[in-house]
């Protein structure tokens, strides 16, 4: 009986989150079993850090190559973890910053995988940077992926649909610097 329960729990933890039930929804009741994972270490570290800044990424270098190359040459571009972003942080409301911070509370797991799939090479649309501690999260809304980086932590995961919807609702409306592709 216990063996059957453990087998069903193991198979429920790794569904393809972009189809059907999200791993986050399946794993939330079990979140305490995975407290020492790198992604949980990241969430615990950033949960209490102040001063979250959000940067907008340049156009996708694969699908909007000429637009990306033009924008990359601007004087107001910075590089974070090898990806380019506009240097002026987005002007999010305090409510939006709080909502983003809540997505990183322990117990909101991200799903295994990401980085090289049918969507192509990862490209972050936004960077969330905590001003202290050396932590940042690169968010790719197009492929629903996150790359979380901190001292001795690098995690690349899919964003489950329920958490992705929250990222999209908060960040999706911010295209302040990025020009829209032409016809």
N, C-alpha and C positions, 0 to 999 in steps of 0.2 A: 504494500500500500504506500509506504513512504517512498519507495523507489519510483513508483508511478507518479507520485506527486512531484518529486524532484525532476523527473524527466519532462513532465509537462511544464514546469516552471522554466527549465533551461530552454525549451523550444519556444516559449512565449517571449523570451527576452530579446530575440534577434529577428523579428519580422522586418521585411522591407517596409520601412516606415512611410514610403510614399505611396503605398497601396494598402488600404485597409486600416486596421487598428494601429495606432501609433505605439511605438515601444515605450514612450513616456507614460502613456495611459496605462499600459500593461504593468510597467515597472514601479509606478508610484507606491503601491502598497508594499513593495519589496525594497524600496529605496535604502532602507537601513542595512540590508544585506551587502550593499555595494559601497559602503562608506569610504573605503580606502582606494577607490579608483582614481586615476589621474583627473578625470573630469569632475569628480566630486571634490578632490583636493583644490582644483581651480575655483569651483563655486564657493567653497568655504573661505578661500583666501579673499575673493573679491566681495563677498557679502557685506563686509564691514568697511571697505575702503571708500573714502570720500572722493569727491571731484571726478566724476565721470564725464569725459569728453567724447563727442561723436563726430567722426570725419566722413565725408562723402568720397567714395571711390571714383576714379576716372572711368570712362566708357570701357566696355569689355574689349581687351586687346585681340581677341579671336574673332568676334562677330562684328566689331566696329573698328577694325584695324586703323584705317586712315584717320578717323575721328580721335582714336586713342593716341596715335602718334602726334597729332596736332596739339592735343591737350597736355601730353607729357612734357612738351617743350615750354609750357607756361612757367613763369617765374614763381607762381604760388602753389607748387606741387611739392609734397614731401613723400618720403618712402618709409613705410612701416612694414617690417618683416619681408621686404623685397617687393611689396606692392605699392602702387602710387595712389595718393589721395590728395584732395585739395587741402591746403594748409590751414584754412580758417574753419574752426569747429562749427558744426551746425548749431543753430539757435533753438534748441529744444526747450520746451516748457519744463518746469519743475515736476509737473505731473508725468510727463513723458519719460524723464530721467528716472523717476521713482518706478514707473512701470517696467522700464528696461532692467533696472537693478533687481526687481522681483523675479525676472526670468532666470536669474543666476543664483537664486536661493537653493541650498541643498534640497534634494528631492525633486528637482526638475531635470531629470536625466536627458542627455542627448543620446542618439542611437549610434551603434557601431557603424563604421564605414565612412565613405566620402573621400573626395580627393581626385578620383579618376574614374569617371563613369560615363554613361551615354551623353551627359550634359557637357562633357569635355573637362579640360583642366580647370581647377578651382579659380574663381575670380571673385574677390570680395567687393561688394557694393558699398559697405560701410565698415568702419573700424570704431570699436568702442575702446577707449583708452582710459585706464584708471591712472591718474596723475602720480600716485605713489605706489610703490611696490613692484613696478615693472610688469604689470598685467595688461593684456589687450585681447579683444575678441574680434576676429574678422568675420563678418557676416556676408554670405553669398545668398542673396534672396532668389536669384535665378535658379540655382540648383538646390536650394534649401540646405546649405551646408554652413558649418561654423568651424573656425580654426581658433582655438583658445591657446594663448601663449603666456607663460609666466616663468619666473625663475625655476629652472629644472622641470617645467611642464610644457608639453606640446601635445594638444589633443585635436584631432580632426574628426568631426562627426557629422552625421545628417541631423537636421533639425526636424523633430517630429511635427506632424501637421498642426497639432494644437498650439505648440509653442511658435511655430512658423507664422501662424495666423496673427499672433500677437506682435511678432517682429514686423510683419508686413503692415499691420495697422498703425504701428508707431513710426516706423522708418520709411515705409513705401511712399509717403507723400513728399519726402524731402529729396528733391532733385534741384538743388539751388545753383550749383555750378556746372553740372554736367549738361552739355548741350544735347538736344534730341537729335537722333540720326536723321539725315536728309532723306528725300524720296529715293 
